[in-house]
Amino acid sequence: MSFGREGCQVLLEQARDCRMNDCLDDAMRLARQAQTLAESLPEQTWLFESHCFQAQIHRDQGDLYAALQAYLLANELATTQQLGPAFLAKAQKHIGACLSQQHQFEEARPWLEKALELTMSSHGNDSLAWANVSRELALV
């Protein structure tokens, strides 16, 4: 296995393939390996992506609490490392979606509103990302 960014990318691509084939345990194992590798990299975007990917797998498994915790870690990382509005928007949109899926609509709304604001600042209001956040916000 190669190291660095390329290694993280390969591991997350393999994890994505496993997830698409409904091999969620293998996908999680690969995503955790990517996280371990990403922790040694100076840029934190791969660590952010590994947290988000693990959260997606938790959602697939029906564990919304674990998904929420992983998205909160991604959000904290995006905030402390100043990864930028697109990263923050991604984490906050999924935090809001997890809360909404748990029928915690009042808690979900501020996360989704902030995600929409961040998405508009990074993508504009005619992007697919903006439409996805808007759709989630309309549900709460």
A tleap script that builds the chain and sets N, CA, C and O, in Angstrom:
source leaprc.protein.ff14SB
mol = sequence {
  NMET SER PHE GLY ARG GLU GLY CYS GLN VAL
  LEU LEU GLU GLN ALA ARG ASP CYS ARG MET
  ASN ASP CYS LEU ASP ASP ALA MET ARG LEU
  ALA ARG GLN ALA GLN THR LEU ALA GLU SER
  LEU PRO GLU GLN THR TRP LEU PHE GLU SER
  HIE CYS PHE GLN ALA GLN ILE HIE ARG ASP
  GLN GLY ASP LEU TYR ALA ALA LEU GLN ALA
  TYR LEU LEU ALA ASN GLU LEU ALA THR THR
  GLN GLN LEU GLY PRO ALA PHE LEU ALA LYS
  ALA GLN LYS HIE ILE GLY ALA CYS LEU SER
  GLN GLN HIE GLN PHE GLU GLU ALA ARG PRO
  TRP LEU GLU LYS ALA LEU GLU LEU THR MET
  SER SER HIE GLY ASN ASP SER LEU ALA TRP
  ALA ASN VAL SER ARG GLU LEU ALA LEU CVAL
}
set mol.1.N position { 0.866 -1.185 0.000 }
set mol.1.CA position { 0.000 0.000 0.000 }
set mol.1.C position { 0.895 1.224 0.000 }
set mol.1.O position { 1.846 1.310 0.776 }
set mol.2.N position { 0.587 2.164 -0.869 }
set mol.2.CA position { 1.350 3.408 -0.904 }
set mol.2.C position { 0.958 4.270 0.292 }
set mol.2.O position { -0.066 4.051 0.939 }
set mol.3.N position { 1.804 5.251 0.559 }
set mol.3.CA position { 1.573 6.104 1.707 }
set mol.3.C position { 1.126 7.481 1.251 }
set mol.3.O position { 1.116 7.791 0.059 }
set mol.4.N position { 0.764 8.287 2.210 }
set mol.4.CA position { 0.400 9.663 1.920 }
set mol.4.C position { -0.976 9.815 1.323 }
set mol.4.O position { -1.865 8.982 1.501 }
set mol.5.N position { -1.114 10.917 0.605 }
set mol.5.CA position { -2.413 11.260 0.012 }
set mol.5.C position { -2.909 10.165 -0.920 }
set mol.5.O position { -4.088 9.810 -0.914 }
set mol.6.N position { -1.987 9.633 -1.724 }
set mol.6.CA position { -2.378 8.599 -2.676 }
set mol.6.C position { -2.919 7.364 -1.964 }
set mol.6.O position { -3.881 6.741 -2.415 }
set mol.7.N position { -2.287 7.023 -0.848 }
set mol.7.CA position { -2.748 5.872 -0.074 }
set mol.7.C position { -4.142 6.088 0.486 }
set mol.7.O position { -4.975 5.182 0.467 }
set mol.8.N position { -4.396 7.300 0.990 }
set mol.8.CA position { -5.732 7.628 1.499 }
set mol.8.C position { -6.758 7.553 0.383 }
set mol.8.O position { -7.847 7.006 0.557 }
set mol.9.N position { -6.397 8.104 -0.754 }
set mol.9.CA position { -7.323 8.097 -1.885 }
set mol.9.C position { -7.656 6.674 -2.309 }
set mol.9.O position { -8.822 6.354 -2.543 }
set mol.10.N position { -6.658 5.827 -2.410 }
set mol.10.CA position { -6.878 4.435 -2.802 }
set mol.10.C position { -7.759 3.720 -1.786 }
set mol.10.O position { -8.700 3.020 -2.159 }
set mol.11.N position { -7.455 3.896 -0.504 }
set mol.11.CA position { -8.240 3.239 0.541 }
set mol.11.C position { -9.699 3.700 0.511 }
set mol.11.O position { -10.606 2.878 0.640 }
set mol.12.N position { -9.934 4.998 0.343 }
set mol.12.CA position { -11.315 5.493 0.317 }
set mol.12.C position { -12.045 5.061 -0.963 }
set mol.12.O position { -13.255 4.837 -0.936 }
set mol.13.N position { -11.321 4.944 -2.073 }
set mol.13.CA position { -11.945 4.428 -3.300 }
set mol.13.C position { -12.339 2.963 -3.117 }
set mol.13.O position { -13.420 2.548 -3.535 }
set mol.14.N position { -11.461 2.187 -2.494 }
set mol.14.CA position { -11.782 0.779 -2.222 }
set mol.14.C position { -12.957 0.688 -1.253 }
set mol.14.O position { -13.841 -0.153 -1.418 }
set mol.15.N position { -12.964 1.547 -0.252 }
set mol.15.CA position { -14.077 1.567 0.706 }
set mol.15.C position { -15.376 1.917 -0.007 }
set mol.15.O position { -16.416 1.322 0.275 }
set mol.16.N position { -15.327 2.877 -0.929 }
set mol.16.CA position { -16.515 3.275 -1.696 }
set mol.16.C position { -17.040 2.094 -2.526 }
set mol.16.O position { -18.247 1.864 -2.603 }
set mol.17.N position { -16.119 1.356 -3.140 }
set mol.17.CA position { -16.523 0.181 -3.916 }
set mol.17.C position { -17.195 -0.849 -3.015 }
set mol.17.O position { -18.222 -1.420 -3.380 }
set mol.18.N position { -16.618 -1.085 -1.842 }
set mol.18.CA position { -17.216 -2.036 -0.901 }
set mol.18.C position { -18.598 -1.564 -0.471 }
set mol.18.O position { -19.532 -2.361 -0.384 }
set mol.19.N position { -18.726 -0.295 -0.209 }
set mol.19.CA position { -20.029 0.266 0.207 }
set mol.19.C position { -21.063 0.087 -0.895 }
set mol.19.O position { -22.210 -0.270 -0.628 }
set mol.20.N position { -20.658 0.334 -2.121 }
set mol.20.CA position { -21.584 0.180 -3.250 }
set mol.20.C position { -22.019 -1.270 -3.430 }
set mol.20.O position { -23.107 -1.537 -3.941 }
set mol.21.N position { -21.173 -2.201 -3.010 }
set mol.21.CA position { -21.491 -3.629 -3.095 }
set mol.21.C position { -22.075 -4.159 -1.796 }
set mol.21.O position { -22.184 -5.370 -1.603 }
set mol.22.N position { -22.452 -3.241 -0.899 }
set mol.22.CA position { -23.095 -3.574 0.371 }
set mol.22.C position { -22.214 -4.432 1.289 }
set mol.22.O position { -22.714 -5.243 2.069 }
set mol.23.N position { -20.915 -4.239 1.181 }
set mol.23.CA position { -19.958 -4.890 2.085 }
set mol.23.C position { -19.512 -3.845 3.104 }
set mol.23.O position { -18.378 -3.369 3.077 }
set mol.24.N position { -20.429 -3.504 3.998 }
set mol.24.CA position { -20.217 -2.355 4.884 }
set mol.24.C position { -19.109 -2.575 5.907 }
set mol.24.O position { -18.403 -1.630 6.261 }
set mol.25.N position { -18.944 -3.804 6.387 }
set mol.25.CA position { -17.857 -4.056 7.344 }
set mol.25.C position { -16.501 -3.840 6.690 }
set mol.25.O position { -15.606 -3.247 7.292 }
set mol.26.N position { -16.344 -4.322 5.452 }
set mol.26.CA position { -15.089 -4.103 4.726 }
set mol.26.C position { -14.893 -2.617 4.428 }
set mol.26.O position { -13.780 -2.100 4.532 }
set mol.27.N position { -15.960 -1.944 4.062 }
set mol.27.CA position { -15.878 -0.515 3.786 }
set mol.27.C position { -15.416 0.250 5.024 }
set mol.27.O position { -14.579 1.148 4.928 }
set mol.28.N position { -15.957 -0.106 6.177 }
set mol.28.CA position { -15.567 0.568 7.415 }
set mol.28.C position { -14.110 0.281 7.752 }
set mol.28.O position { -13.382 1.180 8.172 }
set mol.29.N position { -13.684 -0.948 7.576 }
set mol.29.CA position { -12.285 -1.306 7.855 }
set mol.29.C position { -11.344 -0.462 6.989 }
set mol.29.O position { -10.343 0.058 7.482 }
set mol.30.N position { -11.665 -0.329 5.709 }
set mol.30.CA position { -10.831 0.457 4.802 }
set mol.30.C position { -10.870 1.946 5.144 }
set mol.30.O position { -9.849 2.630 5.072 }
set mol.31.N position { -12.037 2.440 5.511 }
set mol.31.CA position { -12.154 3.855 5.888 }
set mol.31.C position { -11.357 4.144 7.153 }
set mol.31.O position { -10.757 5.212 7.273 }
set mol.32.N position { -11.342 3.219 8.086 }
set mol.32.CA position { -10.551 3.404 9.311 }
set mol.32.C position { -9.050 3.346 9.013 }
set mol.32.O position { -8.260 4.054 9.639 }
set mol.33.N position { -8.661 2.499 8.054 }
set mol.33.CA position { -7.256 2.481 7.636 }
set mol.33.C position { -6.876 3.811 7.001 }
set mol.33.O position { -5.785 4.331 7.236 }
set mol.34.N position { -7.785 4.362 6.193 }
set mol.34.CA position { -7.542 5.672 5.583 }
set mol.34.C position { -7.411 6.735 6.668 }
set mol.34.O position { -6.564 7.623 6.572 }
set mol.35.N position { -8.240 6.648 7.690 }
set mol.35.CA position { -8.160 7.606 8.795 }
set mol.35.C position { -6.804 7.523 9.477 }
set mol.35.O position { -6.186 8.553 9.747 }
set mol.36.N position { -6.336 6.327 9.757 }
set mol.36.CA position { -5.040 6.143 10.413 }
set mol.36.C position { -3.925 6.751 9.574 }
set mol.36.O position { -3.039 7.426 10.100 }
set mol.37.N position { -3.971 6.512 8.275 }
set mol.37.CA position { -2.967 7.075 7.386 }
set mol.37.C position { -3.097 8.602 7.315 }
set mol.37.O position { -2.093 9.314 7.323 }
set mol.38.N position { -4.324 9.093 7.247 }
set mol.38.CA position { -4.568 10.534 7.137 }
set mol.38.C position { -4.110 11.292 8.373 }
set mol.38.O position { -3.740 12.462 8.279 }
set mol.39.N position { -4.130 10.642 9.523 }
set mol.39.CA position { -3.710 11.312 10.758 }
set mol.39.C position { -2.244 11.723 10.714 }
set mol.39.O position { -1.828 12.606 11.464 }
set mol.40.N position { -1.454 11.094 9.843 }
set mol.40.CA position { -0.027 11.421 9.749 }
set mol.40.C position { 0.267 12.475 8.685 }
set mol.40.O position { 1.417 12.888 8.532 }
set mol.41.N position { -0.740 12.912 7.955 }
set mol.41.CA position { -0.527 13.881 6.884 }
set mol.41.C position { -0.642 15.311 7.398 }
set mol.41.O position { -1.434 15.585 8.300 }
set mol.42.N position { 0.142 16.218 6.833 }
set mol.42.CA position { 0.044 17.610 7.280 }
set mol.42.C position { -1.278 18.261 6.889 }
set mol.42.O position { -1.843 19.023 7.674 }
set mol.43.N position { -1.780 17.976 5.696 }
set mol.43.CA position { -3.079 18.536 5.315 }
set mol.43.C position { -4.175 17.630 5.875 }
set mol.43.O position { -4.057 16.405 5.855 }
set mol.44.N position { -5.218 18.239 6.362 }
set mol.44.CA position { -6.235 17.498 7.094 }
set mol.44.C position { -7.467 17.153 6.265 }
set mol.44.O position { -8.438 16.621 6.804 }
set mol.45.N position { -7.447 17.441 4.982 }
set mol.45.CA position { -8.632 17.162 4.158 }
set mol.45.C position { -8.925 15.675 4.073 }
set mol.45.O position { -10.091 15.280 4.055 }
set mol.46.N position { -7.901 14.849 4.020 }
set mol.46.CA position { -8.145 13.402 3.942 }
set mol.46.C position { -8.706 12.855 5.255 }
set mol.46.O position { -9.516 11.929 5.253 }
set mol.47.N position { -8.276 13.425 6.359 }
set mol.47.CA position { -8.839 13.020 7.655 }
set mol.47.C position { -10.309 13.411 7.712 }
set mol.47.O position { -11.146 12.631 8.166 }
set mol.48.N position { -10.623 14.618 7.252 }
set mol.48.CA position { -12.011 15.067 7.159 }
set mol.48.C position { -12.828 14.083 6.317 }
set mol.48.O position { -13.903 13.652 6.733 }
set mol.49.N position { -12.320 13.733 5.141 }
set mol.49.CA position { -13.051 12.827 4.248 }
set mol.49.C position { -13.218 11.438 4.865 }
set mol.49.O position { -14.249 10.794 4.671 }
set mol.50.N position { -12.222 10.980 5.597 }
set mol.50.CA position { -12.354 9.654 6.218 }
set mol.50.C position { -13.423 9.661 7.307 }
set mol.50.O position { -14.156 8.683 7.457 }
set mol.51.N position { -13.523 10.755 8.071 }
set mol.51.CA position { -14.590 10.872 9.080 }
set mol.51.C position { -15.963 10.886 8.393 }
set mol.51.O position { -16.889 10.200 8.824 }
set mol.52.N position { -16.076 11.671 7.328 }
set mol.52.CA position { -17.360 11.738 6.607 }
set mol.52.C position { -17.734 10.399 6.007 }
set mol.52.O position { -18.900 10.006 6.036 }
set mol.53.N position { -16.765 9.702 5.468 }
set mol.53.CA position { -17.073 8.413 4.851 }
set mol.53.C position { -17.500 7.390 5.905 }
set mol.53.O position { -18.425 6.610 5.676 }
set mol.54.N position { -16.837 7.393 7.042 }
set mol.54.CA position { -17.252 6.496 8.127 }
set mol.54.C position { -18.669 6.834 8.580 }
set mol.54.O position { -19.460 5.942 8.888 }
set mol.55.N position { -18.982 8.120 8.620 }
set mol.55.CA position { -20.338 8.530 8.994 }
set mol.55.C position { -21.368 8.000 7.994 }
set mol.55.O position { -22.442 7.544 8.386 }
set mol.56.N position { -21.035 8.063 6.704 }
set mol.56.CA position { -21.956 7.533 5.691 }
set mol.56.C position { -22.217 6.046 5.904 }
set mol.56.O position { -23.345 5.575 5.753 }
set mol.57.N position { -21.179 5.324 6.252 }
set mol.57.CA position { -21.338 3.880 6.488 }
set mol.57.C position { -22.209 3.650 7.721 }
set mol.57.O position { -23.076 2.776 7.710 }
set mol.58.N position { -21.990 4.419 8.776 }
set mol.58.CA position { -22.848 4.300 9.965 }
set mol.58.C position { -24.307 4.558 9.597 }
set mol.58.O position { -25.200 3.858 10.076 }
set mol.59.N position { -24.554 5.555 8.753 }
set mol.59.CA position { -25.936 5.831 8.309 }
set mol.59.C position { -26.491 4.642 7.533 }
set mol.59.O position { -27.645 4.257 7.725 }
set mol.60.N position { -25.677 4.064 6.663 }
set mol.60.CA position { -26.111 2.880 5.910 }
set mol.60.C position { -26.475 1.732 6.849 }
set mol.60.O position { -27.387 0.953 6.572 }
set mol.61.N position { -25.753 1.641 7.957 }
set mol.61.CA position { -25.994 0.582 8.936 }
set mol.61.C position { -27.148 0.929 9.876 }
set mol.61.O position { -27.538 0.115 10.713 }
set mol.62.N position { -27.691 2.139 9.733 }
set mol.62.CA position { -28.809 2.556 10.575 }
set mol.62.C position { -28.398 3.109 11.923 }
set mol.62.O position { -29.249 3.308 12.791 }
set mol.63.N position { -27.120 3.360 12.118 }
set mol.63.CA position { -26.626 3.884 13.391 }
set mol.63.C position { -26.457 5.397 13.264 }
set mol.63.O position { -25.353 5.891 13.032 }
set mol.64.N position { -27.556 6.123 13.418 }
set mol.64.CA position { -27.532 7.576 13.241 }
set mol.64.C position { -26.728 8.282 14.328 }
set mol.64.O position { -26.136 9.333 14.081 }
set mol.65.N position { -26.705 7.713 15.522 }
set mol.65.CA position { -25.918 8.328 16.592 }
set mol.65.C position { -24.427 8.307 16.231 }
set mol.65.O position { -23.752 9.330 16.339 }
set mol.66.N position { -23.911 7.149 15.804 }
set mol.66.CA position { -22.498 7.055 15.421 }
set mol.66.C position { -22.210 7.933 14.211 }
set mol.66.O position { -21.144 8.544 14.131 }
set mol.67.N position { -23.146 8.005 13.268 }
set mol.67.CA position { -22.971 8.874 12.105 }
set mol.67.C position { -22.870 10.328 12.553 }
set mol.67.O position { -21.998 11.066 12.095 }
set mol.68.N position { -23.749 10.727 13.434 }
set mol.68.CA position { -23.740 12.102 13.931 }
set mol.68.C position { -22.409 12.422 14.609 }
set mol.68.O position { -21.847 13.495 14.390 }
set mol.69.N position { -21.906 11.511 15.420 }
set mol.69.CA position { -20.635 11.736 16.109 }
set mol.69.C position { -19.489 11.904 15.111 }
set mol.69.O position { -18.622 12.759 15.297 }
set mol.70.N position { -19.485 11.095 14.062 }
set mol.70.CA position { -18.421 11.193 13.050 }
set mol.70.C position { -18.523 12.514 12.281 }
set mol.70.O position { -17.506 13.137 11.978 }
set mol.71.N position { -19.756 12.942 11.964 }
set mol.71.CA position { -19.915 14.232 11.281 }
set mol.71.C position { -19.523 15.392 12.195 }
set mol.71.O position { -18.977 16.391 11.727 }
set mol.72.N position { -19.796 15.265 13.487 }
set mol.72.CA position { -19.377 16.309 14.423 }
set mol.72.C position { -17.847 16.406 14.492 }
set mol.72.O position { -17.292 17.500 14.588 }
set mol.73.N position { -17.176 15.252 14.443 }
set mol.73.CA position { -15.708 15.264 14.403 }
set mol.73.C position { -15.215 15.942 13.123 }
set mol.73.O position { -14.271 16.731 13.161 }
set mol.74.N position { -15.847 15.636 12.004 }
set mol.74.CA position { -15.470 16.263 10.733 }
set mol.74.C position { -15.691 17.768 10.801 }
set mol.74.O position { -14.858 18.541 10.326 }
set mol.75.N position { -16.802 18.186 11.387 }
set mol.75.CA position { -17.086 19.615 11.522 }
set mol.75.C position { -16.050 20.304 12.405 }
set mol.75.O position { -15.583 21.396 12.079 }
set mol.76.N position { -15.693 19.675 13.513 }
set mol.76.CA position { -14.677 20.241 14.405 }
set mol.76.C position { -13.336 20.373 13.671 }
set mol.76.O position { -12.641 21.381 13.802 }
set mol.77.N position { -12.992 19.357 12.912 }
set mol.77.CA position { -11.749 19.380 12.149 }
set mol.77.C position { -11.781 20.497 11.103 }
set mol.77.O position { -10.810 21.240 10.955 }
set mol.78.N position { -12.890 20.615 10.384 }
set mol.78.CA position { -13.015 21.671 9.376 }
set mol.78.C position { -12.927 23.046 10.009 }
set mol.78.O position { -12.403 23.979 9.401 }
set mol.79.N position { -13.437 23.178 11.226 }
set mol.79.CA position { -13.401 24.459 11.930 }
set mol.79.C position { -11.999 24.767 12.448 }
set mol.79.O position { -11.467 25.847 12.191 }
set mol.80.N position { -11.408 23.840 13.166 }
set mol.80.CA position { -10.105 24.103 13.790 }
set mol.80.C position { -8.983 24.208 12.767 }
set mol.80.O position { -8.033 24.963 12.974 }
set mol.81.N position { -9.074 23.472 11.679 }
set mol.81.CA position { -8.030 23.496 10.651 }
set mol.81.C position { -8.326 24.498 9.535 }
set mol.81.O position { -7.560 24.633 8.581 }
set mol.82.N position { -9.457 25.199 9.676 }
set mol.82.CA position { -9.870 26.202 8.689 }
set mol.82.C position { -9.824 25.643 7.274 }
set mol.82.O position { -9.172 26.199 6.391 }
set mol.83.N position { -10.533 24.527 7.075 }
set mol.83.CA position { -10.531 23.866 5.773 }
set mol.83.C position { -11.347 24.611 4.726 }
set mol.83.O position { -11.188 24.370 3.529 }
set mol.84.N position { -12.207 25.502 5.160 }
set mol.84.CA position { -12.947 26.306 4.205 }
set mol.84.C position { -14.437 26.045 4.244 }
set mol.84.O position { -14.891 25.064 4.832 }
set mol.85.N position { -15.205 26.935 3.608 }
set mol.85.CA position { -16.663 26.855 3.687 }
set mol.85.C position { -17.264 25.602 3.049 }
set mol.85.O position { -18.283 25.107 3.533 }
set mol.86.N position { -16.679 25.086 2.001 }
set mol.86.CA position { -17.238 23.885 1.367 }
set mol.86.C position { -17.173 22.685 2.314 }
set mol.86.O position { -18.104 21.881 2.368 }
set mol.87.N position { -16.074 22.566 3.056 }
set mol.87.CA position { -15.937 21.461 4.015 }
set mol.87.C position { -16.912 21.626 5.173 }
set mol.87.O position { -17.582 20.678 5.581 }
set mol.88.N position { -16.980 22.858 5.699 }
set mol.88.CA position { -17.924 23.121 6.785 }
set mol.88.C position { -19.358 22.859 6.341 }
set mol.88.O position { -20.140 22.260 7.079 }
set mol.89.N position { -19.700 23.304 5.145 }
set mol.89.CA position { -21.059 23.103 4.636 }
set mol.89.C position { -21.395 21.625 4.529 }
set mol.89.O position { -22.499 21.208 4.879 }
set mol.90.N position { -20.445 20.833 4.047 }
set mol.90.CA position { -20.679 19.391 3.903 }
set mol.90.C position { -20.958 18.755 5.270 }
set mol.90.O position { -21.932 18.018 5.428 }
set mol.91.N position { -20.117 19.037 6.236 }
set mol.91.CA position { -20.294 18.455 7.568 }
set mol.91.C position { -21.610 18.913 8.191 }
set mol.91.O position { -22.360 18.106 8.740 }
set mol.92.N position { -21.886 20.217 8.102 }
set mol.92.CA position { -23.071 20.757 8.761 }
set mol.92.C position { -24.363 20.295 8.087 }
set mol.92.O position { -25.377 20.102 8.758 }
set mol.93.N position { -24.331 20.121 6.790 }
set mol.93.CA position { -25.511 19.594 6.090 }
set mol.93.C position { -25.829 18.182 6.600 }
set mol.93.O position { -26.984 17.849 6.866 }
set mol.94.N position { -24.789 17.369 6.727 }
set mol.94.CA position { -25.010 15.989 7.176 }
set mol.94.C position { -25.356 15.915 8.661 }
set mol.94.O position { -26.111 15.033 9.071 }
set mol.95.N position { -24.825 16.816 9.465 }
set mol.95.CA position { -25.228 16.877 10.876 }
set mol.95.C position { -26.718 17.177 10.947 }
set mol.95.O position { -27.460 16.497 11.656 }
set mol.96.N position { -27.156 18.195 10.212 }
set mol.96.CA position { -28.574 18.539 10.174 }
set mol.96.C position { -29.434 17.402 9.666 }
set mol.96.O position { -30.520 17.158 10.192 }
set mol.97.N position { -28.956 16.700 8.644 }
set mol.97.CA position { -29.722 15.576 8.097 }
set mol.97.C position { -29.853 14.447 9.126 }
set mol.97.O position { -30.923 13.854 9.264 }
set mol.98.N position { -28.773 14.152 9.842 }
set mol.98.CA position { -28.833 13.099 10.874 }
set mol.98.C position { -29.820 13.483 11.970 }
set mol.98.O position { -30.621 12.660 12.412 }
set mol.99.N position { -29.757 14.723 12.399 }
set mol.99.CA position { -30.689 15.176 13.435 }
set mol.99.C position { -32.123 15.116 12.929 }
set mol.99.O position { -33.026 14.713 13.662 }
set mol.100.N position { -32.334 15.514 11.686 }
set mol.100.CA position { -33.670 15.459 11.090 }
set mol.100.C position { -34.183 14.027 11.024 }
set mol.100.O position { -35.348 13.763 11.320 }
set mol.101.N position { -33.311 13.108 10.634 }
set mol.101.CA position { -33.712 11.700 10.559 }
set mol.101.C position { -34.075 11.147 11.931 }
set mol.101.O position { -34.827 10.177 12.031 }
set mol.102.N position { -33.548 11.755 12.985 }
set mol.102.CA position { -33.875 11.352 14.348 }
set mol.102.C position { -35.045 12.168 14.904 }
set mol.102.O position { -35.342 12.119 16.098 }
set mol.103.N position { -35.707 12.924 14.009 }
set mol.103.CA position { -36.862 13.755 14.365 }
set mol.103.C position { -36.501 14.859 15.349 }
set mol.103.O position { -37.346 15.298 16.128 }
set mol.104.N position { -35.266 15.303 15.318 }
set mol.104.CA position { -34.806 16.418 16.151 }
set mol.104.C position { -34.760 17.665 15.269 }
set mol.104.O position { -33.695 18.228 15.014 }
set mol.105.N position { -35.935 18.079 14.813 }
set mol.105.CA position { -36.041 19.126 13.803 }
set mol.105.C position { -35.552 20.481 14.293 }
set mol.105.O position { -34.902 21.213 13.547 }
set mol.106.N position { -35.859 20.818 15.534 }
set mol.106.CA position { -35.410 22.113 16.068 }
set mol.106.C position { -33.887 22.179 16.135 }
set mol.106.O position { -33.301 23.232 15.883 }
set mol.107.N position { -33.247 21.064 16.472 }
set mol.107.CA position { -31.795 21.026 16.521 }
set mol.107.C position { -31.198 21.009 15.119 }
set mol.107.O position { -30.102 21.529 14.911 }
set mol.108.N position { -31.898 20.421 14.160 }
set mol.108.CA position { -31.391 20.297 12.790 }
set mol.108.C position { -31.390 21.632 12.049 }
set mol.108.O position { -30.469 21.923 11.286 }
set mol.109.N position { -32.417 22.433 12.274 }
set mol.109.CA position { -32.595 23.671 11.494 }
set mol.109.C position { -31.366 24.587 11.496 }
set mol.109.O position { -30.933 24.991 10.417 }
set mol.110.N position { -30.777 24.940 12.657 }
set mol.110.CA position { -29.627 25.857 12.613 }
set mol.110.C position { -28.430 25.285 11.837 }
set mol.110.O position { -27.719 26.020 11.152 }
set mol.111.N position { -28.221 23.989 11.951 }
set mol.111.CA position { -27.120 23.355 11.209 }
set mol.111.C position { -27.365 23.477 9.701 }
set mol.111.O position { -26.456 23.799 8.936 }
set mol.112.N position { -28.592 23.218 9.297 }
set mol.112.CA position { -28.917 23.276 7.868 }
set mol.112.C position { -28.906 24.713 7.356 }
set mol.112.O position { -28.476 24.966 6.231 }
set mol.113.N position { -29.371 25.647 8.166 }
set mol.113.CA position { -29.331 27.054 7.757 }
set mol.113.C position { -27.892 27.529 7.562 }
set mol.113.O position { -27.592 28.225 6.592 }
set mol.114.N position { -27.010 27.156 8.473 }
set mol.114.CA position { -25.603 27.532 8.343 }
set mol.114.C position { -24.976 26.836 7.137 }
set mol.114.O position { -24.181 27.438 6.414 }
set mol.115.N position { -25.329 25.575 6.920 }
set mol.115.CA position { -24.814 24.849 5.754 }
set mol.115.C position { -25.251 25.524 4.460 }
set mol.115.O position { -24.471 25.622 3.513 }
set mol.116.N position { -26.494 25.989 4.419 }
set mol.116.CA position { -26.990 26.675 3.230 }
set mol.116.C position { -26.214 27.976 2.998 }
set mol.116.O position { -25.831 28.287 1.870 }
set mol.117.N position { -25.991 28.720 4.065 }
set mol.117.CA position { -25.218 29.968 3.959 }
set mol.117.C position { -23.804 29.694 3.450 }
set mol.117.O position { -23.315 30.390 2.560 }
set mol.118.N position { -23.150 28.680 4.013 }
set mol.118.CA position { -21.790 28.327 3.601 }
set mol.118.C position { -21.750 27.817 2.163 }
set mol.118.O position { -20.822 28.116 1.412 }
set mol.119.N position { -22.769 27.044 1.789 }
set mol.119.CA position { -22.834 26.514 0.425 }
set mol.119.C position { -22.982 27.648 -0.577 }
set mol.119.O position { -22.342 27.643 -1.628 }
set mol.120.N position { -23.824 28.617 -0.251 }
set mol.120.CA position { -23.993 29.759 -1.144 }
set mol.120.C position { -22.688 30.537 -1.290 }
set mol.120.O position { -22.373 31.017 -2.379 }
set mol.121.N position { -21.930 30.664 -0.207 }
set mol.121.CA position { -20.675 31.425 -0.290 }
set mol.121.C position { -19.605 30.680 -1.078 }
set mol.121.O position { -18.723 31.311 -1.660 }
set mol.122.N position { -19.664 29.353 -1.110 }
set mol.122.CA position { -18.621 28.594 -1.807 }
set mol.122.C position { -19.054 28.101 -3.185 }
set mol.122.O position { -18.209 27.909 -4.059 }
set mol.123.N position { -20.364 27.892 -3.396 }
set mol.123.CA position { -20.830 27.320 -4.664 }
set mol.123.C position { -21.841 28.197 -5.405 }
set mol.123.O position { -22.084 27.989 -6.594 }
set mol.124.N position { -22.423 29.161 -4.723 }
set mol.124.CA position { -23.519 29.914 -5.332 }
set mol.124.C position { -24.838 29.198 -5.126 }
set mol.124.O position { -24.877 28.091 -4.588 }
set mol.125.N position { -25.930 29.839 -5.559 }
set mol.125.CA position { -27.240 29.231 -5.303 }
set mol.125.C position { -27.792 28.457 -6.492 }
set mol.125.O position { -28.972 28.105 -6.502 }
set mol.126.N position { -26.969 28.190 -7.484 }
set mol.126.CA position { -27.447 27.399 -8.611 }
set mol.126.C position { -26.715 26.062 -8.730 }
set mol.126.O position { -26.737 25.428 -9.785 }
set mol.127.N position { -26.074 25.643 -7.654 }
set mol.127.CA position { -25.312 24.400 -7.679 }
set mol.127.C position { -26.127 23.237 -7.126 }
set mol.127.O position { -27.135 23.426 -6.445 }
set mol.128.N position { -25.670 22.045 -7.432 }
set mol.128.CA position { -26.293 20.834 -6.889 }
set mol.128.C position { -26.154 20.806 -5.369 }
set mol.128.O position { -27.077 20.386 -4.671 }
set mol.129.N position { -25.015 21.246 -4.855 }
set mol.129.CA position { -24.813 21.275 -3.395 }
set mol.129.C position { -25.846 22.172 -2.736 }
set mol.129.O position { -26.416 21.811 -1.706 }
set mol.130.N position { -26.094 23.344 -3.323 }
set mol.130.CA position { -27.102 24.267 -2.789 }
set mol.130.C position { -28.479 23.612 -2.820 }
set mol.130.O position { -29.234 23.716 -1.853 }
set mol.131.N position { -28.810 22.945 -3.913 }
set mol.131.CA position { -30.121 22.286 -4.037 }
set mol.131.C position { -30.277 21.201 -2.982 }
set mol.131.O position { -31.351 21.050 -2.399 }
set mol.132.N position { -29.213 20.446 -2.735 }
set mol.132.CA position { -29.292 19.373 -1.731 }
set mol.132.C position { -29.512 19.917 -0.330 }
set mol.132.O position { -30.314 19.371 0.428 }
set mol.133.N position { -28.814 20.981 0.021 }
set mol.133.CA position { -28.990 21.575 1.346 }
set mol.133.C position { -30.397 22.190 1.457 }
set mol.133.O position { -31.064 22.051 2.482 }
set mol.134.N position { -30.824 22.854 0.411 }
set mol.134.CA position { -32.162 23.464 0.402 }
set mol.134.C position { -33.239 22.401 0.603 }
set mol.134.O position { -34.209 22.617 1.330 }
set mol.135.N position { -33.061 21.262 -0.043 }
set mol.135.CA position { -34.028 20.161 0.089 }
set mol.135.C position { -34.080 19.658 1.533 }
set mol.135.O position { -35.162 19.440 2.079 }
set mol.136.N position { -32.917 19.475 2.143 }
set mol.136.CA position { -32.884 19.026 3.548 }
set mol.136.C position { -33.553 20.050 4.455 }
set mol.136.O position { -34.301 19.686 5.363 }
set mol.137.N position { -33.284 21.320 4.212 }
set mol.137.CA position { -33.852 22.372 5.048 }
set mol.137.C position { -35.384 22.420 4.900 }
set mol.137.O position { -36.092 22.699 5.867 }
set mol.138.N position { -35.878 22.153 3.715 }
set mol.138.CA position { -37.324 22.161 3.486 }
set mol.138.C position { -38.027 21.038 4.266 }
set mol.138.O position { -39.227 21.115 4.530 }
set mol.139.N position { -37.282 20.016 4.623 }
set mol.139.CA position { -37.879 18.873 5.328 }
set mol.139.C position { -38.049 19.116 6.819 }
set mol.139.O position { -38.788 18.388 7.481 }
set mol.140.N position { -37.365 20.146 7.366 }
set mol.140.CA position { -37.472 20.371 8.820 }
set mol.140.C position { -38.428 21.450 9.154 }
set mol.140.O position { -38.628 21.757 10.329 }
savepdb mol mol.pdb
quit
